[in-house]
Amino acid sequence: MVEETRKTLDIMMPGSGYVGGASHDTILEETPVENVLAMFDTIQEHGRYF
């Protein structure tokens, strides 16, 4: 999940204005909690503009 989130950040961050989060405005029930936490941790660590 970390690698996929990093790839998405690399695509979406240039030019600014992206919003990181789960798709479809919700986290699906079948999504493993570990995946959600990994996504949020990766966005927190690598998804900031300086």
C-alpha positions in Angstrom: 0.0 0.0 0.0 2.9 2.4 0.7 4.3 2.0 -2.8 0.9 2.5 -4.5 0.3 5.6 -2.3 3.8 7.0 -3.2 3.0 6.4 -6.9 -0.3 8.3 -6.6 1.4 11.2 -4.8 4.1 11.4 -7.5 1.3 11.7 -10.1 -1.0 14.1 -8.2 1.3 16.4 -6.4 3.0 18.4 -9.2 1.2 21.7 -9.7 -0.3 21.5 -6.2 -4.0 21.4 -5.2 -4.5 17.7 -4.6 -6.4 16.3 -1.7 -5.2 13.0 -0.2 -7.8 10.5 1.0 -9.9 7.5 0.3 -11.7 7.3 -3.0 -15.5 7.7 -3.2 -15.6 9.8 0.0 -15.6 6.7 2.1 -13.5 3.7 3.1 -15.1 0.4 2.0 -15.9 -2.1 4.7 -13.8 -4.8 3.1 -10.7 -2.6 3.0 -8.1 -3.9 5.5 -7.5 -1.4 8.3 -3.7 -1.9 7.8 -4.0 -0.5 4.3 -5.9 2.5 5.4 -3.4 3.3 8.1 -0.5 2.8 5.6 -2.1 5.2 3.2 -2.7 7.9 5.8 0.9 7.5 7.2 2.4 7.7 3.7 0.4 10.9 2.9 1.4 12.4 6.2 5.1 11.6 5.5 5.4 12.2 1.8 2.4 14.3 0.7 3.4 17.7 2.1 4.4 20.8 0.1 7.3 22.8 1.5 
